[in-house]
Amino acid sequence: MNVEPTEIWPQVTEQFQQSMAESWKNAFQSFQNMDLGGLQPDGAAMAKLPGAPKVQLSPARLQELQQQYLKEASELWSQGLEGAPVVKDRRFSAEAWGSNPMAAFSAATYLLNSRTLMGLAEAVEGDAKTKNRIRFAVEQWMAASAPSNFLAMNADAQKKAIDTKGESIAKGMQNLLNDIKLGHVSMTDESLFEVGRNVATTEGAVVFENELFQLIEYKPLTAKVYEKPFLLIPPCINKYYILDLQPENSVIRYAVSQGHRTFVVSWRNPDKSMAGKTWDDYIEDAAIKAIHTVQDITGSEKINTLGFCVGGTILSTALAVLAERGEKPAASATLLTTLVDFTDTGILDVFIDDNFVKYREMQMGKGGLLKGQDLSSTFSFLRPNDLVWNYVVGNYLKGETPPPFDLLYWNSDSTNLPGPWYAWYLRNTYLENNLVKPGRATVCGVKVDLNKVDLPMYIYGSREDHIVPIGGSYGSTQVFPGKKRFVMGASGHIAGVINPPAAKKRSHWTREDGKFPKTASEWIAGATEAPGSWWTDWSNWLKGHAGKQVAAPKGYGKGTKYKAIEPAPGRYVKAKA
């Protein structure tokens, strides 16, 4: 080793400049160039792609980073001469890394460069969006370039190959070939799960269907049910059974066990026949149709409703359309990790600008499909180390089979989206935030005004949510005029929601003074932490809006008009993207 630390700094700054330009360009173009129903970008569209952001670095911060880098590099150099440096990162935590001085030095050098490159990203002088884009691009580049991702540098994978006499490499190749057939990196052993057999098993029947959705009614688990039925609208970008994974962690089974006559929308996985479906179609022929059908089946004028993620955005829009028509069918609404005010959209904002939205509109605004796998990959790369490279290393370099996990099986069961729906959604929510501007968005022929959705609401947000940030979830409290309850749960977008009381995991926060200050941080400052799941708090709230109890129905649907079509979970949820 004859390279001095002072010689490395120019390489690091040059590496940053290259990674900032190339990784941003490559990352952005990879999302732009997805094969969407056979539609390829033309030259005019490609010409509008944003290039690498033009930025300046703070000279003072650059000098500070240089001094810090040379100091840490010198310390690392000294450690390397004495033995293997100590590396504190779970990617390099296996014993093989620590017992191999060259591997440990490689990992430590990588981490030093990573910290410095991120420091350079933070030193960029520019607007917030540009800084976020550069930060995201550098994070992607550093996650992909970790020495743990390459067999030639991964000491742990090398040791396993030696210990197994090459069997791990052979198994890794088999895993790679299998994942190529699947079209995605496996996060769990998918062969162990089957929809309707060990996920989505709550007993029920499909009582209505059209080309957009099936409506499932669930068999009561109590002798009496509340008179106001309960309708759940899950996100159409995923399959509904995130709310019905297995009996012990099923939101749907929990609602049924609490005495609610429960219905759920099971979205159809779009194919080419649905390539022209719009946001209006999903509001009129799905959300509103489901509400009216539940009213018709149960004979109840008022129903309780729940929307999860994009399902909550769809539900809110449907209720606003109905309000303009003079209808107020909902006794209450629960919004789980939902955006209606798209001011705070978190990391997803790095992809959204006018050029990006125009490009999508040109590609698929009049027809086409956004492939489910493309959308799934985008979300995975929001957490690249946890949801991408972790499995690349385990599956391919070490030849391991990931353990069974129902939530990750669901995560891999992707759904397509109709292009016109997606194009409208991008422009009117993420780009222009029109839903919270009274009269700005026209849906189903009426001007939408969420201020007219005046009803009791339970609004939930997850503290570590990277898809719907806690500030985004909390934003709904500033939009709707009715009586509200906001609750914050621990963990992220999915794990925070799917947190049954019996698990006795995580915490949630409530505030009993009825105040909703302008920001989530202000609300949190006055909130009280309680151990365990938020489900019991929500259940107690929902019962207060469910009316009296009546005898549970003996069968599904109603008469010959709404008879059982097939057992739950139905056909639609089993269709693959």
C-alpha positions, -999 to +999 in steps of 0.1 A: +000+000+000+019+031-012-010+055-017-010+085+007-043+099+020-036+133+005-036+117-030-071+103-025-090+136-020-089+147-057-102+113-067-131+116-042-142+151-055-139+139-091-159+108-082-186+130-067-188+152-098-191+121-120-216+103-098-237+134-094-240+138-131-240+102-143-261+086-116-287+113-118-289+110-155-290+072-155-314+069-126-338+094-141-337+079-175-342+044-162-375+055-147-384+075-179-375+046-202-397+019-187-414-003-213-450+008-207-473-014-227-449-014-257-448+024-258-413+038-263-402+074-259-396+093-292-369+118-298-390+148-290-399+133-256-364+123-248-352+158-256-372+170-227-356+148-202-338+168-175-300+165-175-277+166-145-286+195-122-263+225-125-250+233-091-223+250-071-205+238-040-200+260-010-162+268-009-161+270+028-180+236+032-158+221+005-126+231+025-141+217+057-150+184+040-115+181+026-099+186+060-123+161+076-117+136+048-079+139+051-081+135+089-103+104+087-083+089+058-051+093+078-066+076+108-079+048+085-045+045+070-029+041+104-055+014+114-049-004+082-011-006+089-018-020+124-045-046+113-081-048+102-100-015+108-132-017+128-162-013+105-196-005+119-222-012+092-245-042+090-235-049+054-200-057+067-209-071+101-201-108+094-170-123+110-154-128+076-151-091+070-133-084+103-109-114+099-098-103+065-077-070+067-080-062+030-118-067+030-122-046+062-100-019+047-120-019+015-153-016+035-139+011+057-126+031+026-160+027+010-178+040+040-154+070+043-160+078+007-198+074+011-199+098+040-178+123+021-198+121-011-230+126+009-213+156+026-206+170-008-242+165-018-253+184+013-228+212+004-246+219-028-259+254-031-293+253-048-330+250-043-344+222-021-356+201-050-322+201-067-305+192-035-329+164-029-324+150-064-286+151-060-288+135-026-310+107-040-288+101-070-257+099-048-274+075-024-284+053-053-248+053-067-232+046-033-257+018-025-250+001-058-212+004-055-208-011-021-181-038-020-205-062-004-225-063-037-196-080-056-184-115-051-148-105-058-149-081-028-175-098-005-154-117+021-185-133+036-198-146+003-163-159-005-160-177+028-194-193+023-183-205-012-152-221+003-171-237+032-198-251+009-173-261-018-189-239-044-225-250-036-235-215-026-224-201-060-243-228-078-274-221-057-269-184-063-270-189-101-302-210-098-317-182-077-307-156-103-322-177-132-354-181-112-357-144-105-351-136-142-381-158-149-401-141-122-391-107-134-380-093-100-356-099-072-372-124-047-377-110-012-392-141+002-398-177-008-429-171-030-435-208-035-447-210+001-477-186-003-509-188-023-537-162-024-568-178-008-548-207+008-526-190+034-530-153+026-564-135+020-582-163+039-610-144+058-642-161+048-665-142+025-680-140-010-679-118-040-714-102-042-708-077-071-684-072-099-678-050-129-647-045-151-629-025-125-635-043-092-651-071-072-670-063-040-664-088-013-687-093+017-673-111+047-690-137+069-699-123+103-679-136+133-704-123+158-741-130+165-749-093+161-734-066+138-735-029+138-763-015+117-740+008+097-719-014+074-682-009+068-665-005+034-627-006+029-611+008-003-575-003-006-549+012-029-553+002-066-516+002-070-514-029-048-537-059-041-563-056-013-550-085+008-524-063+025-555-058+047-560-095+050-526-112+051-531-140+077-557-143+104-534-129+132-525-097+113-557-091+092-573-057+094-603-071+077-607-101+101-602-077+130-630-054+118-653-084+113-645-097+148-654-063+163-689-067+149-688-047+117-706-059+086-675-056+064-671-051+026-639-046+006-631-034-029-608-059-047-594-041-077-590-058-110-554-061-122-556-040-154-548-056-188-549-041-223-587-040-222-584-014-194-556+007-210-580+037-215-595+038-180-593+072-163-594+087-128-631+095-134-638+058-142-622+047-109-642+073-090-676+068-107-676+031-116-656+018-086-656+039-054-690+055-059-704+023-073-691+003-043-706+029-018-740+027-035-739-011-037-731-015+000-760+009+007-783-012-015-773-046-001-775-035+035-805-011+033-784+014+053-784+050+042-752+057+060-720+035+059-686+038+075-657+040+051-619+034+051-593+043+025-557+032+026-529+051+008-542+059-028-574+042-017-579+071+007-573+097-020-599+079-042-623+077-013-619+114-005-624+124-041-655+101-044-671+117-012-664+152-026-681+143-059-711+129-040-712+160-018-715+182-050-744+160-060-761+164-027-753+130-013-736+123+020-735+085+024-706+082+048-712+082+086-674+084+090-642+080+070-608+065+081-578+076+061-547+054+066-513+068+054-532+089+028-523+120+008-549+145-001-527+175+003-496+168-018-474+196-003-452+171+015-446+140-006-412+130+006-386+113-016-411+107-044-409+144-052-375+139-068-392+124-098-419+149-103-416+180-124-434+195-154-412+177-180-417+143-163-455+147-162-457+159-198-436+130-208-459+105-191-489+123-206-474+119-241-466+083-235-498+071-220-523+099-213-545+086-241-540+049-234-515+024-222-504+006-191-479+013-164-464-021-157-468-032-121-432-044-119-419-009-129-439+007-102-427-019-076-391-014-086-394+024-081-407+019-046-380-007-038-352+017-049-365+043-024-348+020+001-321+004-020-300-012+007-330-028+025-352-037-005-327-044-034-291-050-026-297-069+006-315-096-015-290-094-044-263-103-019-282-130-001-299-146-031-271-145-057-237-141-039-245-164-010-271-187-026-296-182+003-333-186+001-350-157+018-373-167+047-411-168+043-427-134+050-463-127+040-459-090+037-430-093+013-449-119-008-477-093-011-451-066-020-439-087-049-474-094-062-476-063-083-504-046-102-506-026-134-522+008-138-541+023-167-521+051-183-548+078-184-555+072-147-518+075-139-513+106-160-542+124-144-531+114-110-495+127-115-506+161-128-535+168-104-519+155-072-481+154-071-474+182-096-503+207-092-519+196-059-553+204-073-574+183-049-570+208-021-577+238-043-615+242-042-630+240-077-596+235-094-600+197-102-629+185-123-639+149-116-669+131-130-682+164-144-682+184-111-657+208-095-642+191-065-642+208-031-629+187-002-641+214+022-676+200+016-666+165+029-678+173+063-680+142+084-661+125+114-626+114+103-600+091+118-566+100+102-536+078+107-500+084+098-468+064+103-438+082+118-411+066+096-432+064+064-410+071+033-439+070+008-465+091+027-444+112+051-460+119+085-464+156+074-483+145+044-507+123+064-511+150+090-519+175+062-554+160+059-563+175+093-560+210+077-583+201+048-614+185+061-638+206+082-655+179+103-646+165+137-613+146+135-590+123+154-553+120+143-531+092+155-495+086+147-480+051+147-444+039+148-426+023+119-433+028+082-459+028+054-470-009+058-455-022+090-470+008+109-505+000+096-503-038+099-497-039+136-523-061+154-528-056+192-519-092+200-484-086+187-478-060+214-453-042+192-445-006+186-462+025+200-487+051+189-493+087+198-526+105+204-536+140+215-567+145+235-570+183+235-587+184+201-562+208+187-547+205+152-519+230+148-505+237+113-477+212+112-472+176+122-442+186+144-463+210+164-490+183+169-463+157+180-450+182+205-483+180+224-490+143+218-487+114+243-471+081+235-490+048+243-475+013+239-488-011+214-511-010+184-533+019+174-560-006+163-578-006+196-580+032+196-594+031+161-619+003+169-633+022+199-636+053+177-653+034+149-679+018+172-690+053+182-701+059+145-715+024+138-750+028+153-769+001+172-764-036+169-787-058+149-789-095+141-761-106+118-772-115+082-776-153+075-761-151+040-743-129+015-756-101-006-793-094-011-818-114-031-811-123-067-796-090-075-766-093-053-761-131-048-727-147-041-708-150-073-678-169-059-660-174-026-635-148-013-609-138-023-624-140-058-607-141-092-595-105-096-570-106-068-554-137-083-546-122-117-509-115-121-495-083-137 
